[in-house]
Amino acid sequence: MAEKTATLSIHQGDNTSLDIDLPVYQGSLGPDVVDVGKLTAQGHFTFDPGFTSTASCESKITYIDGEKGVLLHRGYPIEQLAEHSDYLETCYLLLNGELPSAEQKEAFVDMVTNHTMVHEQIRTFFNGFRRDAHPMAIMCGVVGALSAFYHDSTDISDPHHRDVAAFRLIAKMPTIAAMSYKFSIGQPFMYPRNDLDYSANFLHMMFGNPCEPSVISPTIARAMDRIFLLHADHEQNASTSTVRLAGSSQANPFACIAAGIAALWGPSHGGANEAVVKMLDEIGDVSRIDEFVARAKDKNDPFRLMGFGHRVYKNFDPRAKVMKEAADEVLAELGIQDENLEIAKRLEEIALSDEYFIEKKLYPNVDFYSGIILKALGIPTSMFTVIFAVGRTVGWVAHWNEMIGGSYRIGRPRQLYTGYQSRDYLSVEER
């Protein structure tokens, strides 16, 4: 039972008011939540475009405090996980609620490592796409088709089936992502290697070839692992909410994750780091930075600096500091002299010192630094969102599993209707 209640008073046309008592629930962290479920029976809905003030579910997985710049996975700060953990250990944490013991981690890593191959017939799917197809289009299609190959794990009422589906998705997503890239450049697909860790294996499948053994830099593999880890989950964002909504209809997990990939594809969500690189290309030269900064400050100019600020974080993005460290390590390792990277460094300096950016809290975010890293690694911009999807898969699966494993109802948002009132049909002669 709720310890507190809120009373909503709705004034009626006859100078009376309708008072509705609504329960108020308190979570372990964050603001209290008013349960508006009673409103429907009273003939009212809430109006909340974008659901920015609506808690669509109850969850124990991830907590965000945008004002304080806090991101917790199962209670653990993202900074600590990024420094001391790795992606697969964080996957275990998100899925199971606790960090694994040494034995549990070994078993989990072994299970994922030994399920990275995809059914051989999946290779033929790629021949149905145009050579210049966007990798995210391929990802949507191929991941959605996995249910046709792994239908033995689609009984969502069976916890074991849900676990098997989770392992398959986390393990096979990097393989499918790398295949999407190889297909676009006309190179042969690379089979995964069980002697490599998760991130090194992905880089092997991305950049390796059958003619010579892959040589993976530990620094580069670590940076890729951090990118996966820092994108693993971010509470009820657009793609995660899409996965939950699709899952609420009892759709199979592969279809649900394909829906999440489709939502992530949008430039306002997963495409943000791709937009960063396009912005750097548009600026083109360090000498033009002041011009574009001035344009960004001009409210009448449509130009916006991409990779700065965040819809949720109003202070700073806790992931950005870690990603900046990774960016510095990668650039030092590779010794790259690139005009766009010089532009990015200068923009970073301006954003951290210019009063305009400080006042408006337009700090470099995780997308800014991840875009720099991925460009330095030679990964094309079309693959940026795909890599985001690989990392976010575990978050989608964790939220889907949490929902299916508990009590839930099919999602059914309502609307404020502003169309025509009821009217009679007219024959074509009368119109």
Rosetta blueprint (number, residue, H / E / L):
1 M L
2 A L
3 E L
4 K E
5 T E
6 A E
7 T E
8 L E
9 S E
10 I E
11 H E
12 Q L
13 G L
14 D L
15 N L
16 T L
17 S E
18 L E
19 D E
20 I E
21 D E
22 L E
23 P E
24 V E
25 Y E
26 Q L
27 G L
28 S L
29 L L
30 G L
31 P L
32 D L
33 V E
34 V E
35 D L
36 V L
37 G H
38 K H
39 L H
40 T H
41 A H
42 Q H
43 G L
44 H L
45 F L
46 T L
47 F L
48 D L
49 P H
50 G H
51 F H
52 T L
53 S L
54 T L
55 A L
56 S L
57 C L
58 E L
59 S L
60 K L
61 I L
62 T E
63 Y E
64 I E
65 D E
66 G L
67 E L
68 K L
69 G L
70 V E
71 L E
72 L E
73 H E
74 R L
75 G L
76 Y E
77 P E
78 I H
79 E H
80 Q H
81 L H
82 A H
83 E H
84 H H
85 S L
86 D L
87 Y H
88 L H
89 E H
90 T H
91 C H
92 Y H
93 L H
94 L H
95 L H
96 N H
97 G L
98 E L
99 L L
100 P L
101 S L
102 A H
103 E H
104 Q H
105 K H
106 E H
107 A H
108 F H
109 V H
110 D H
111 M H
112 V H
113 T H
114 N L
115 H L
116 T L
117 M L
118 V L
119 H L
120 E H
121 Q H
122 I H
123 R H
124 T H
125 F H
126 F H
127 N H
128 G H
129 F L
130 R L
131 R L
132 D L
133 A L
134 H L
135 P H
136 M H
137 A H
138 I H
139 M H
140 C H
141 G H
142 V H
143 V H
144 G H
145 A H
146 L H
147 S H
148 A H
149 F H
150 Y L
151 H H
152 D H
153 S H
154 T L
155 D L
156 I L
157 S L
158 D L
159 P H
160 H H
161 H H
162 R H
163 D H
164 V H
165 A H
166 A H
167 F H
168 R H
169 L H
170 I H
171 A H
172 K H
173 M H
174 P H
175 T H
176 I H
177 A H
178 A H
179 M H
180 S H
181 Y H
182 K H
183 F H
184 S H
185 I H
186 G L
187 Q L
188 P L
189 F L
190 M L
191 Y L
192 P L
193 R L
194 N L
195 D L
196 L L
197 D L
198 Y H
199 S H
200 A H
201 N H
202 F H
203 L H
204 H H
205 M H
206 M H
207 F H
208 G L
209 N E
210 P L
211 C L
212 E E
213 P L
214 S L
215 V L
216 I L
217 S L
218 P H
219 T H
220 I H
221 A H
222 R H
223 A H
224 M H
225 D H
226 R H
227 I H
228 F H
229 L H
230 L H
231 H L
232 A L
233 D L
234 H L
235 E L
236 Q L
237 N L
238 A H
239 S H
240 T H
241 S H
242 T H
243 V H
244 R H
245 L H
246 A H
247 G H
248 S L
249 S L
250 Q L
251 A L
252 N L
253 P H
254 F H
255 A H
256 C H
257 I H
258 A H
259 A H
260 G H
261 I H
262 A H
263 A H
264 L H
265 W L
266 G L
267 P L
268 S L
269 H L
270 G L
271 G L
272 A H
273 N H
274 E H
275 A H
276 V H
277 V H
278 K H
279 M H
280 L H
281 D H
282 E H
283 I H
284 G L
285 D L
286 V H
287 S H
288 R H
289 I H
290 D H
291 E H
292 F H
293 V H
294 A H
295 R H
296 A H
297 K H
298 D L
299 K L
300 N L
301 D L
302 P L
303 F L
304 R L
305 L L
306 M L
307 G L
308 F E
309 G L
310 H L
311 R L
312 V L
313 Y L
314 K L
315 N L
316 F L
317 D L
318 P H
319 R H
320 A H
321 K H
322 V H
323 M H
324 K H
325 E H
326 A H
327 A H
328 D H
329 E H
330 V H
331 L H
332 A H
333 E H
334 L H
335 G L
336 I L
337 Q L
338 D L
339 E H
340 N H
341 L H
342 E H
343 I H
344 A H
345 K H
346 R H
347 L H
348 E H
349 E H
350 I H
351 A H
352 L H
353 S H
354 D L
355 E H
356 Y H
357 F H
358 I H
359 E H
360 K L
361 K L
362 L L
363 Y L
364 P E
365 N L
366 V H
367 D H
368 F H
369 Y H
370 S H
371 G H
372 I H
373 I H
374 L H
375 K H
376 A H
377 L L
378 G L
379 I L
380 P L
381 T H
382 S H
383 M H
384 F H
385 T H
386 V H
387 I H
388 F H
389 A H
390 V H
391 G H
392 R H
393 T H
394 V H
395 G H
396 W H
397 V H
398 A H
399 H H
400 W H
401 N H
402 E H
403 M H
404 I H
405 G L
406 G L
407 S L
408 Y L
409 R L
410 I L
411 G L
412 R L
413 P L
414 R L
415 Q L
416 L L
417 Y L
418 T L
419 G L
420 Y L
421 Q L
422 S L
423 R L
424 D L
425 Y L
426 L L
427 S L
428 V H
429 E H
430 E H
431 R L
